[in-house]
Amino acid sequence: MLKRCVVTVVAMLALCLHVSAQVLRDSANAVVANVEIDGTIRSTNRMMIGRIDRNGNMRNHTYRLIGRFKSNGDVVDMKRQKIGYVSNDGSVFDGKDDLLGRLEADGTVRDAGNVIIGYAKDVPLRYVAMYYFLDVLEYH
């Protein structure tokens, strides 16, 4: 009986974690990924896209450490070279200070050309930066 109760509690916790995940959407407003409480970004088919832990360490889909978000907004690679940064206004830049895109206050995500590429209402900027601009940050 105790084992059954434990399994039920674990299942309920897993459901709560999934339900409370933050949602990333594409330009058609379809859900494309979720940000889980532990900082893992997963696609809708539950494949890991990346992860940012509470220390700002950024990992790709293979769990390889690719960089770190620093408290000042800088994104650095494993050699501590600046590969980008996120600003307080929601803008995301690459290591050459070129604008990659931005997260607007209403959750709209735009690319450098001001085209809407997604929606991320109430999702912290570093997760938005990682999801929408990971390829640029990872392969600088």
MDTraj code that builds the backbone (N, CA, C; nanometers):
import mdtraj as md
import numpy as np

residues = "MET LEU LYS ARG CYS VAL VAL THR VAL VAL ALA MET LEU ALA LEU CYS LEU HIS VAL SER ALA GLN VAL LEU ARG ASP SER ALA ASN ALA VAL VAL ALA ASN VAL GLU ILE ASP GLY THR ILE ARG SER THR ASN ARG MET MET ILE GLY ARG ILE ASP ARG ASN GLY ASN MET ARG ASN HIS THR TYR ARG LEU ILE GLY ARG PHE LYS SER ASN GLY ASP VAL VAL ASP MET LYS ARG GLN LYS ILE GLY TYR VAL SER ASN ASP GLY SER VAL PHE ASP GLY LYS ASP ASP LEU LEU GLY ARG LEU GLU ALA ASP GLY THR VAL ARG ASP ALA GLY ASN VAL ILE ILE GLY TYR ALA LYS ASP VAL PRO LEU ARG TYR VAL ALA MET TYR TYR PHE LEU ASP VAL LEU GLU TYR HIS".split()
xyz = np.array([
    [0.0821, -0.1195, 0.0000],
    [0.0000, 0.0000, 0.0000],
    [0.0863, 0.1254, 0.0000],
    [0.1918, 0.1257, 0.0830],
    [0.2804, 0.2418, 0.0900],
    [0.3473, 0.2668, -0.0448],
    [0.3921, 0.1597, -0.1107],
    [0.4562, 0.1734, -0.2407],
    [0.3601, 0.2357, -0.3417],
    [0.2352, 0.1952, -0.3373],
    [0.1331, 0.2477, -0.4271],
    [0.1093, 0.3957, -0.4018],
    [0.1078, 0.4369, -0.2752],
    [0.0896, 0.5782, -0.2398],
    [0.2074, 0.6615, -0.2896],
    [0.3280, 0.6084, -0.2733],
    [0.4472, 0.6802, -0.3182],
    [0.4430, 0.6991, -0.4691],
    [0.4070, 0.5946, -0.5416],
    [0.3976, 0.6038, -0.6871],
    [0.2938, 0.7077, -0.7271],
    [0.1804, 0.7104, -0.6586],
    [0.0754, 0.8075, -0.6877],
    [0.1240, 0.9495, -0.6628],
    [0.1935, 0.9729, -0.5518],
    [0.2458, 1.1058, -0.5201],
    [0.3476, 1.1492, -0.6243],
    [0.4362, 1.0590, -0.6626],
    [0.5368, 1.0908, -0.7649],
    [0.4683, 1.1252, -0.8969],
    [0.3681, 1.0500, -0.9348],
    [0.2955, 1.0771, -1.0583],
    [0.2262, 1.2128, -1.0521],
    [0.1693, 1.2459, -0.9372],
    [0.1030, 1.3757, -0.9205],
    [0.2041, 1.4887, -0.9291],
    [0.3206, 1.4712, -0.8685],
    [0.4249, 1.5737, -0.8758],
    [0.4718, 1.5927, -1.0199],
    [0.4880, 1.4843, -1.0915],
    [0.5310, 1.4935, -1.2312],
    [0.4269, 1.5689, -1.3136],
    [0.3006, 1.5418, -1.2888],
    [0.1932, 1.6117, -1.3584],
    [0.1964, 1.7596, -1.3244],
    [0.2147, 1.7932, -1.1984],
    [0.2222, 1.9333, -1.1569],
    [0.3393, 2.0041, -1.2236],
    [0.4538, 1.9379, -1.2315],
    [0.5701, 1.9985, -1.2944],
    [0.5431, 2.0252, -1.4416],
    [0.4795, 1.9305, -1.5079],
    [0.4511, 1.9479, -1.6497],
    [0.3479, 2.0583, -1.6716],
    [0.2443, 2.0623, -1.5936],
    [0.1391, 2.1609, -1.6101],
    [0.1904, 2.3016, -1.5818],
    [0.2850, 2.3154, -1.4867],
    [0.3313, 2.4482, -1.4506],
    [0.4446, 2.4973, -1.5407],
    [0.4804, 2.4190, -1.6426],
    [0.5881, 2.4590, -1.7334],
    [0.5478, 2.5846, -1.8104],
    [0.6476, 2.6647, -1.8434],
    [0.6244, 2.7831, -1.9239],
    [0.6269, 2.7431, -2.0703],
    [0.5510, 2.8116, -2.1529],
    [0.5280, 2.7697, -2.2905],
    [0.5945, 2.8652, -2.3892],
    [0.6587, 2.8068, -2.4915],
    [0.7141, 2.8811, -2.6038],
    [0.6294, 2.8460, -2.7257],
    [0.5974, 2.9477, -2.8045],
    [0.5094, 2.9283, -2.9203],
    [0.5765, 2.9789, -3.0477],
    [0.5322, 2.9252, -3.1613],
    [0.5842, 2.9738, -3.2891],
    [0.5017, 3.0934, -3.3359],
    [0.5309, 3.1429, -3.4555],
    [0.4623, 3.2630, -3.5044],
    [0.3143, 3.2388, -3.5327],
    [0.2737, 3.1129, -3.5486],
    [0.1325, 3.0796, -3.5668],
    [0.0639, 3.0538, -3.4330],
    [0.1364, 3.0774, -3.3231],
    [0.0874, 3.0621, -3.1863],
    [0.0714, 2.9161, -3.1435],
    [0.1321, 2.8240, -3.2174],
    [0.1292, 2.6820, -3.1797],
    [0.2405, 2.6569, -3.0779],
    [0.2124, 2.5755, -2.9785],
    [0.3135, 2.5414, -2.8778],
    [0.4250, 2.4622, -2.9448],
    [0.5505, 2.5066, -2.9235],
    [0.6657, 2.4372, -2.9815],
    [0.7581, 2.3802, -2.8752],
    [0.7501, 2.4351, -2.7531],
    [0.8373, 2.3870, -2.6459],
    [0.7846, 2.4334, -2.5109],
    [0.8338, 2.3663, -2.4075],
    [0.8012, 2.4025, -2.2695],
    [0.9304, 2.4214, -2.1921],
    [0.9285, 2.5158, -2.0992],
    [1.0405, 2.5342, -2.0071],
    [0.9959, 2.4738, -1.8747],
    [1.0638, 2.3680, -1.8334],
    [1.0280, 2.2999, -1.7097],
    [1.0886, 2.3724, -1.5895],
    [1.0411, 2.3402, -1.4730],
    [1.0849, 2.4072, -1.3507],
    [1.2348, 2.3967, -1.3287],
    [1.2972, 2.2874, -1.3720],
    [1.4418, 2.2710, -1.3520],
    [1.5249, 2.3419, -1.4582],
    [1.4590, 2.4150, -1.5500],
    [1.5312, 2.4891, -1.6526],
    [1.5492, 2.4151, -1.7824],
    [1.4937, 2.2956, -1.7938],
    [1.5039, 2.2182, -1.9172],
    [1.4008, 2.2678, -2.0174],
    [1.4457, 2.2865, -2.1411],
    [1.3558, 2.3242, -2.2493],
    [1.3316, 2.1978, -2.3314],
    [1.2043, 2.1604, -2.3442],
    [1.1685, 2.0383, -2.4181],
    [1.0703, 2.0723, -2.5289],
    [1.0874, 2.0044, -2.6411],
    [0.9930, 2.0191, -2.7512],
    [0.8608, 1.9553, -2.7117],
    [0.7619, 1.9725, -2.7951],
    [0.6303, 1.9161, -2.7642],
    [0.6310, 1.7636, -2.7643],
    [0.7290, 1.7022, -2.8309],
    [0.7392, 1.5557, -2.8248],
    [0.8358, 1.5110, -2.7146],
    [0.8646, 1.6018, -2.6207],
    [0.9416, 1.5776, -2.4978],
    [1.0917, 1.5592, -2.5213],
    [1.1421, 1.5903, -2.6401],
    [1.2857, 1.5837, -2.6666],
    [1.3528, 1.7053, -2.6035],
    [1.4657, 1.6832, -2.5381],
    [1.5377, 1.7935, -2.4757],
    [1.6015, 1.8813, -2.5838],
    [1.5771, 2.0107, -2.5747],
    [1.6371, 2.1081, -2.6651],
    [1.7608, 2.1677, -2.5988],
    [1.7489, 2.1936, -2.4708],
    [1.8591, 2.2514, -2.3949],
    [1.8186, 2.2693, -2.2499],
    [1.9120, 2.3222, -2.1718],
    [1.8837, 2.3414, -2.0292],
    [1.9690, 2.4545, -1.9753],
    [1.9106, 2.5325, -1.8887],
    [1.9838, 2.6351, -1.8155],
    [1.9599, 2.6068, -1.6673],
    [2.0672, 2.5782, -1.5949],
    [2.0494, 2.5485, -1.4529],
    [2.0462, 2.6779, -1.3709],
    [2.0263, 2.6665, -1.2424],
    [2.0109, 2.7844, -1.1573],
    [2.1381, 2.8687, -1.1473],
    [2.2528, 2.8119, -1.1883],
    [2.3783, 2.8868, -1.1893],
    [2.4040, 2.9544, -1.3236],
    [2.3123, 2.9374, -1.4185],
    [2.3271, 2.9989, -1.5500],
    [2.3994, 2.9136, -1.6515],
    [2.4401, 2.7915, -1.6132],
    [2.5077, 2.7022, -1.7069],
    [2.4102, 2.6596, -1.8158],
    [2.4552, 2.6679, -1.9406],
    [2.3714, 2.6399, -2.0553],
    [2.4201, 2.5119, -2.1224],
    [2.3285, 2.4161, -2.1402],
    [2.3623, 2.2884, -2.2033],
    [2.2759, 2.2697, -2.3269],
    [2.3311, 2.2000, -2.4270],
    [2.2540, 2.1747, -2.5482],
    [2.1732, 2.0458, -2.5333],
    [2.1174, 1.9989, -2.6446],
    [2.0289, 1.8808, -2.6410],
    [2.1014, 1.7524, -2.6035],
    [2.2341, 1.7481, -2.6174],
    [2.3104, 1.6299, -2.5770],
    [2.3651, 1.6450, -2.4353],
    [2.3237, 1.7501, -2.3700],
    [2.3629, 1.7831, -2.2328],
    [2.5081, 1.8315, -2.2244],
    [2.5666, 1.8642, -2.3413],
    [2.7028, 1.9184, -2.3426],
    [2.6983, 2.0634, -2.2953],
    [2.7882, 2.0974, -2.2042],
    [2.7973, 2.2338, -2.1527],
    [2.8491, 2.3228, -2.2649],
    [2.7699, 2.4223, -2.3050],
    [2.8086, 2.5075, -2.4174],
    [2.8334, 2.6512, -2.3773],
    [2.7953, 2.6881, -2.2576],
    [2.8159, 2.8261, -2.2169],
    [2.7487, 2.8573, -2.0860],
    [2.7440, 2.9884, -2.0583],
    [2.6882, 3.0308, -1.9311],
    [2.6272, 3.1691, -1.9443],
    [2.5116, 3.1864, -1.8844],
    [2.4508, 3.3184, -1.8717],
    [2.5040, 3.3809, -1.7436],
    [2.5686, 3.4953, -1.7556],
    [2.6216, 3.5638, -1.6386],
    [2.5173, 3.6608, -1.5848],
    [2.5323, 3.7013, -1.4610],
    [2.4331, 3.7875, -1.3961],
    [2.4209, 3.9246, -1.4627],
    [2.5245, 3.9697, -1.5344],
    [2.5175, 4.0993, -1.6015],
    [2.4529, 4.0909, -1.7396],
    [2.4091, 3.9709, -1.7809],
    [2.3439, 3.9529, -1.9093],
    [2.4329, 3.8943, -2.0164],
    [2.5651, 3.8908, -1.9925],
    [2.6562, 3.8329, -2.0908],
    [2.6348, 3.6828, -2.1024],
    [2.6535, 3.6317, -2.2235],
    [2.6541, 3.4880, -2.2488],
    [2.7968, 3.4549, -2.2913],
    [2.8605, 3.3645, -2.2184],
    [2.9996, 3.3295, -2.2475],
    [3.0087, 3.1809, -2.2835],
    [3.1114, 3.1486, -2.3657],
    [3.1335, 3.0087, -2.4010],
    [3.2214, 2.9431, -2.2959],
    [3.2647, 2.8231, -2.3239],
    [3.3434, 2.7484, -2.2257],
    [3.4828, 2.8074, -2.2045],
    [3.5283, 2.8905, -2.2976],
    [3.6572, 2.9579, -2.2820],
    [3.6394, 3.0958, -2.2176],
    [3.5164, 3.1216, -2.1723],
    [3.4781, 3.2489, -2.1098],
    [3.4833, 3.3665, -2.2069],
    [3.4744, 3.3349, -2.3357],
    [3.4677, 3.4376, -2.4395],
    [3.3221, 3.4788, -2.4537],
    [3.2980, 3.6073, -2.4623],
    [3.1614, 3.6570, -2.4779],
    [3.1093, 3.6192, -2.6163],
    [2.9970, 3.5458, -2.6192],
    [2.9363, 3.5046, -2.7453],
    [2.8023, 3.5725, -2.7673],
    [2.7618, 3.6540, -2.6731],
    [2.6368, 3.7262, -2.6853],
    [2.5964, 3.7864, -2.5532],
    [2.4827, 3.8540, -2.5549],
    [2.4286, 3.9061, -2.4297],
    [2.2809, 3.9375, -2.4446],
    [2.2150, 3.9417, -2.3321],
    [2.0748, 3.9805, -2.3259],
    [2.0667, 4.1095, -2.2462],
    [1.9912, 4.2043, -2.2973],
    [1.9810, 4.3333, -2.2294],
    [1.8500, 4.3421, -2.1518],
    [1.8443, 4.4395, -2.0648],
    [1.7256, 4.4566, -1.9792],
    [1.5993, 4.4878, -2.0575],
    [1.6139, 4.5405, -2.1787],
    [1.4948, 4.5742, -2.2584],
    [1.4406, 4.4548, -2.3364],
    [1.5044, 4.3370, -2.3202],
    [1.4575, 4.2159, -2.3873],
    [1.5297, 4.1838, -2.5159],
    [1.6287, 4.2651, -2.5535],
    [1.7042, 4.2405, -2.6762],
    [1.8099, 4.1336, -2.6540],
    [1.8357, 4.0550, -2.7588],
    [1.9374, 3.9502, -2.7561],
    [2.0384, 3.9820, -2.8669],
    [2.1660, 3.9860, -2.8302],
    [2.2724, 4.0206, -2.9241],
    [2.3724, 3.9064, -2.9342],
    [2.4405, 3.8983, -3.0478],
    [2.5487, 3.8012, -3.0611],
    [2.6779, 3.8629, -3.0092],
    [2.7880, 3.7916, -3.0217],
    [2.9153, 3.8382, -2.9696],
    [2.9728, 3.9578, -3.0424],
    [2.9189, 3.9899, -3.1599],
    [2.9651, 4.1061, -3.2374],
    [2.8725, 4.2257, -3.2173],
    [2.7851, 4.2160, -3.1171],
    [2.6866, 4.3201, -3.0860],
    [2.5803, 4.3380, -3.1938],
    [2.5624, 4.2357, -3.2778],
    [2.4554, 4.2399, -3.3765],
    [2.3273, 4.1893, -3.3117],
    [2.2192, 4.2602, -3.3339],
    [2.0896, 4.2211, -3.2785],
    [2.0427, 4.0915, -3.3414],
    [2.0081, 3.9929, -3.2564],
    [1.9493, 3.8675, -3.3033],
    [1.7976, 3.8743, -3.2985],
    [1.7459, 3.9422, -3.1978],
    [1.6018, 3.9545, -3.1808],
    [1.5702, 4.0117, -3.0453],
    [1.4417, 4.0095, -3.0122],
    [1.4035, 4.0638, -2.8817],
    [1.2713, 4.0043, -2.8341],
    [1.2581, 4.0056, -2.7029],
    [1.1343, 3.9655, -2.6368],
    [1.0654, 4.0916, -2.5902],
    [0.9452, 4.1162, -2.6411],
    [0.8709, 4.2358, -2.6029],
    [0.7929, 4.2106, -2.4747],
    [0.7494, 4.3165, -2.4121],
    [0.6797, 4.3074, -2.2833],
    [0.5554, 4.2192, -2.2893],
    [0.4881, 4.2145, -2.4038],
    [0.3663, 4.1330, -2.4159],
    [0.3955, 3.9858, -2.4468],
    [0.5268, 3.9497, -2.4572],
    [0.5643, 3.8114, -2.4840],
    [0.5934, 3.7815, -2.6299],
    [0.5775, 3.8794, -2.7170],
    [0.6079, 3.8604, -2.8586],
    [0.7590, 3.8515, -2.8774],
    [0.8036, 3.7537, -2.9568],
    [0.9452, 3.7377, -2.9881],
    [0.9644, 3.7768, -3.1339],
    [1.0558, 3.8715, -3.1585],
    [1.0836, 3.9192, -3.2938],
    [1.2290, 3.8938, -3.3288],
    [1.2545, 3.8692, -3.4570],
    [1.3929, 3.8536, -3.5008],
    [1.4527, 3.9914, -3.5286],
    [1.5755, 3.9936, -3.5798],
    [1.6443, 4.1206, -3.6048],
    [1.5736, 4.2060, -3.7093],
    [1.4981, 4.1430, -3.7975],
    [1.4230, 4.2150, -3.8998],
    [1.2853, 4.2595, -3.8537],
    [1.2573, 4.2441, -3.7254],
    [1.1305, 4.2832, -3.6631],
    [1.0140, 4.1908, -3.7004],
    [1.0457, 4.0743, -3.7559],
    [0.9424, 3.9763, -3.7916],
    [0.9096, 3.8939, -3.6672],
    [0.7810, 3.8713, -3.6434],
    [0.7392, 3.7893, -3.5298],
    [0.7776, 3.6446, -3.5565],
    [0.8575, 3.5862, -3.4643],
    [0.8979, 3.4459, -3.4799],
    [0.8407, 3.3578, -3.3694],
    [0.7734, 3.4199, -3.2723],
    [0.7148, 3.3392, -3.1669],
    [0.6557, 3.4224, -3.0559],
    [0.6086, 3.3505, -2.9554],
    [0.5477, 3.4124, -2.8376],
    [0.5967, 3.3387, -2.7140],
    [0.6281, 3.4148, -2.6103],
    [0.6800, 3.3550, -2.4871],
    [0.6343, 3.4376, -2.3675],
    [0.5054, 3.4448, -2.3484],
    [0.4513, 3.5249, -2.2385],
    [0.4943, 3.4667, -2.1041],
    [0.5479, 3.5531, -2.0183],
    [0.5902, 3.5182, -1.8817],
    [0.7053, 3.4174, -1.8773],
    [0.7826, 3.4063, -1.9849],
    [0.8994, 3.3188, -1.9878],
    [1.0229, 3.4072, -1.9697],
    [1.1115, 3.3752, -1.8758],
    [1.2322, 3.4559, -1.8566],
    [1.3153, 3.4656, -1.9851],
    [1.3762, 3.5821, -2.0044],
    [1.4479, 3.6126, -2.1277],
    [1.5571, 3.5127, -2.1609],
    [1.6287, 3.4626, -2.0628],
    [1.7381, 3.3716, -2.0975],
    [1.6882, 3.2429, -2.1623],
    [1.5687, 3.1961, -2.1258],
    [1.5121, 3.0775, -2.1906],
    [1.4668, 3.1108, -2.3328],
    [1.4112, 3.2295, -2.3493],
    [1.3707, 3.2741, -2.4827],
    [1.4942, 3.2828, -2.5720],
    [1.6013, 3.3436, -2.5200],
    [1.7257, 3.3562, -2.5964],
    [1.7799, 3.2197, -2.6333],
    [1.7782, 3.1281, -2.5393],
    [1.8320, 2.9958, -2.5666],
    [1.7483, 2.9221, -2.6715],
    [1.6176, 2.9283, -2.6602],
    [1.5337, 2.8540, -2.7540],
    [1.5405, 2.9123, -2.8953],
    [1.5157, 3.0412, -2.9075],
    [1.5031, 3.1010, -3.0400],
    [1.6379, 3.1299, -3.1069],
    [1.7447, 3.1459, -3.0270],
    [1.8731, 3.1866, -3.0841],
    [1.9876, 3.0933, -3.0480],
    [1.9571, 2.9709, -3.0040],
    [2.0601, 2.8768, -2.9609],
    [2.1624, 2.8477, -3.0694],
    [2.1159, 2.8296, -3.1917],
    [2.2088, 2.7957, -3.2995],
    [2.3143, 2.9042, -3.3184],
    [2.2760, 3.0297, -3.3074],
    [2.3721, 3.1393, -3.3213],
    [2.4671, 3.1433, -3.2018],
    [2.4121, 3.1259, -3.0821],
    [2.4955, 3.1326, -2.9620],
    [2.5887, 3.0125, -2.9535],
    [2.5391, 2.8953, -2.9915],
    [2.6207, 2.7738, -2.9801],
    [2.7294, 2.7667, -3.0867],
    [2.7007, 2.8136, -3.2049],
    [2.7965, 2.8002, -3.3149],
    [2.8489, 2.9359, -3.3586],
    [2.8876, 3.0160, -3.2611],
    [2.9402, 3.1501, -3.2906],
    [3.0654, 3.1354, -3.3671],
])
top = md.Topology()
chain = top.add_chain()
for i, resn in enumerate(residues, 1):
    res = top.add_residue(resn, chain, resSeq=i)
    for name in ("N", "CA", "C"):
        top.add_atom(name, md.element.get_by_symbol(name[0]), res)
traj = md.Trajectory(xyz[None], top)
